[in-house]
Amino acid sequence: MTVSFIRRIAAPKKALTTAALVAATAGVALGSAPAHAATGTSAAGAKAIARQMIQDDAQFNAFSNIIQRESNWNVSATNASSGAYGLVQALPASKMASAGADWKNNPKTQIKWGLDYMESRYGSPVGAWKFWQANGWY
């Protein structure tokens, strides 16, 4: 008698949970993709912003190679051991504040800071990429 009572309660609860999960999943899938694309916080969005900022193909390819390896184009990538943060893995992360107050989540700000860093330290993204290839970091 107790078993049948539990089954009657569990079956509708499971059906509601499944329906809620399906609805939530559909809502998230439909709602989040356009928002990411609009803000540029997706990997593709960040890469598109970088492409607009870096007109020279060789410089863009060098920059892209570094970012792909450092953060996989994840604007909030964080190195758990060092604390390096963002697309360019700045250390300390707060250095990027010099490029803008929105450095924590704005790919354009992070890219600007990264380009300035590469220019000042290595002469260009190509120079930074050559160093990265020789050392595994930049």
C-alpha positions, -999 to +999 in steps of 0.1 A: +000+000+000+028+024+008+046+016-025+016+024-047+012+057-028+048+067-035+045+057-072+015+080-076+034+109-062+067+102-079+053+098-114+037+132-117+067+148-100+091+132-125+069+143-154+068+179-142+105+179-136+112+166-171+089+191-186+104+220-166+139+208-176+130+207-213+114+241-212+143+256-193+168+241-217+149+254-247+147+288-232+184+290-224+194+277-257+172+302-276+179+331-252+217+330-246+231+326-281+219+359-294+230+377-262+265+363-265+268+372-301+255+407-294+280+414-266+310+398-282+317+377-250+316+344-270+348+331-284+336+339-319+325+374-309+359+381-292+377+369-323+356+391-346+364+421-324+401+413-326+398+410-364+383+444-366+410+459-344+439+442-362+438+448-399+471+432-409+467+395-416+501+385-402+496+405-370+461+391-365+472+355-371+500+359-346+477+375-320+451+348-326+476+320-322+486+333-288+451+339-276+439+305-288+467+289-267+464+312-237+427+313-232+409+296-260+393+330-267+375+329-233+372+364-219+370+352-183+396+324-185+414+322-152+446+303-145+440+286-111+476+285-101+489+320-112+457+341-113+464+352-149+431+363-164+412+370-196+419+365-233+455+376-229+461+360-195+473+392-179+491+388-146+481+404-124+447+407-140+442+442-127+468+455-151+441+455-177+423+483-159+447+507-176+428+499-208+393+504-193+372+499-162+353+471-180+384+450-183+369+420-165+343+412-191+349+433-222+369+415-249+376+448-267+393+462-236+413+431-230+424+430-267+434+466-265+455+460-234+470+428-250+480+446-282+495+475-262+515+449-241+527+430-271+537+462-289+556+476-259+574+443-249+579+425-282+573+452-309+542+436-323+520+405-320+543+388-345+572+394-322+552+381-292+542+350-312+579+343-321+587+346-284+558+324-274+569+297-299+604+296-284+593+297-248+557+285-245+546+318-229+549+355-236 
